[in-house]
Structure formats: structure tokens, C-alpha cells
């Protein structure tokens, strides 16, 4: 083996090791709530898709976001949206916000506040 080929082989082996370490450090986002901007509290009596949607968001392994209008005491009705496993976090946030705002336009309720990103990863 020539010296030049040996150095290239060592370099490529080192690059493969570094890239596999980076992938291991990045890991899966599944099970993580990510960056929580506003804590969303789900009531035990709550029904509808939002509670399950937040569970899907947490379980997602890729970049995801959950958006909703304000909820909690005094805001029993709210609009929510989630997007999971997109290429980048910013796209997940933008898509979740767009869907949430579309829900506000559809339902036109005075009880709804503005949509905001609740959590993203």
C-alpha cells in the first residue's frame, strides 16, 4: 500500500468515526418535549384531538412542533395543531402555526386567543 493511499484510508476511517459519533449525540427526539415555551395543561375530562396530538408530538422522533391558542382555566375552548417529523424545526413551527391560524379562521370564536408555539423540537 502506498503512503498516500494509507493516509487517505486513515482519514476516511476517522471521518466515519466522527460522523457516527455526531449521529449518536444527535440521537432521536422521541419522548422529548423539546423546548417548551408555554406549559399546556390537559384536564382529565378533556376530549378531542389536542391531547392525543400532544402525545404524538412528544413521541415523534424528528423535528416537530405543537401550537395552540391559550388554554386552561377560563379558556375551555381552544384551537390546536401539531406537525411531526419535518426536516427542520423552523418548518415544523411554521406549519403548526399556519394550521392553528387556519383553525381560528374556521371557527371564528371570540373565546379563542391568538395561536402560539407551545413546544417544538
C-alpha positions in Angstrom: 0.0 0.0 0.0 1.4 3.4 -0.9 1.8 6.0 1.8 -0.8 8.3 0.1 -3.4 5.6 0.0 -2.8 4.7 3.6 -3.2 8.3 4.8 -6.5 8.5 2.8 -7.7 5.3 4.3 -6.9 6.5 7.9 -8.6 9.9 7.1 -11.8 8.2 5.8 -11.9 5.9 8.8 -11.5 8.9 11.1 -14.3 10.8 9.2 -16.6 7.8 9.5 -16.0 7.6 13.3 -16.6 11.3 13.7 -19.9 11.2 11.7 -21.1 8.2 13.6 -20.4 9.9 16.9 -22.3 13.0 15.8 -25.3 10.9 14.9 -25.2 9.2 18.2 -25.0 12.5 20.0 -27.9 13.9 18.0 -30.0 10.8 18.8 -33.7 10.5 18.5 -36.0 13.2 19.7 -38.7 10.7 20.6 -40.0 11.0 24.1 -38.7 14.6 24.5 -40.9 17.6 24.9 -38.2 19.7 23.4 -38.3 23.5 24.0 -41.5 24.2 26.0 -42.5 27.8 25.5 -45.8 27.6 27.4 -46.9 24.7 29.6 -50.1 23.2 28.2 -52.2 21.5 30.9 -54.6 18.9 29.8 -57.6 18.3 32.0 -58.7 14.7 32.8 -62.1 15.5 31.4 -60.8 16.9 28.2 -61.6 15.2 25.0 -60.9 15.8 21.3 -57.8 15.5 19.2 -55.5 18.0 21.0 -54.5 15.8 23.9 -53.6 12.9 21.6 -51.9 15.4 19.2 -49.5 16.5 22.0 -48.8 12.8 22.8 -47.9 12.3 19.1 -45.7 15.4 19.2 -43.8 14.1 22.2 -43.4 10.6 20.7 -42.1 12.0 17.3 -38.5 11.2 16.6 -37.9 14.1 14.3 -38.3 17.9 14.3 -41.8 18.7 15.4 -44.0 21.5 16.8 -47.3 21.9 18.7 -49.2 25.1 18.6 -52.4 26.2 20.2 -54.5 29.2 21.2 -54.5 29.8 25.0 -56.0 27.0 27.1 -56.6 26.4 30.7 -58.8 27.9 33.3 -61.2 30.4 31.6 -60.3 29.1 28.2 -62.1 25.8 27.9 -62.3 26.1 24.1 -59.1 26.4 22.1 -57.6 25.5 18.8 -54.5 23.3 18.4 -52.3 22.0 15.7 -49.2 19.8 15.5 -46.7 18.8 12.9 -44.3 15.9 13.4 -41.1 14.7 11.7 -40.3 17.5 9.4 -36.8 18.3 8.1 -36.1 21.2 10.3 -37.6 22.7 13.5 -38.4 26.1 11.8 -40.5 24.3 9.2 -42.4 22.3 11.8 -43.1 25.5 13.8 -44.3 27.4 10.7 -46.6 24.5 9.6 -48.1 24.1 13.0 -48.7 27.9 13.3 -50.3 28.0 9.9 -52.7 25.1 10.7 -53.6 26.7 14.1 -54.3 30.1 12.5 -56.4 28.3 9.8 -58.4 26.7 12.7 -59.0 30.2 14.2 -60.3 31.5 10.9 -62.6 28.4 10.5 -64.2 28.5 14.0 -64.2 32.3 14.5 -64.8 32.1 18.2 -64.5 35.1 20.4 -63.2 32.9 23.2 -60.0 32.0 21.3 -56.8 33.9 21.8 -54.0 34.0 19.3 -52.1 30.9 18.3 -48.6 30.4 19.6 -46.0 27.7 19.6 -46.4 25.7 22.8 -43.4 23.4 22.3 -41.0 22.5 19.5 -38.0 20.3 19.0 
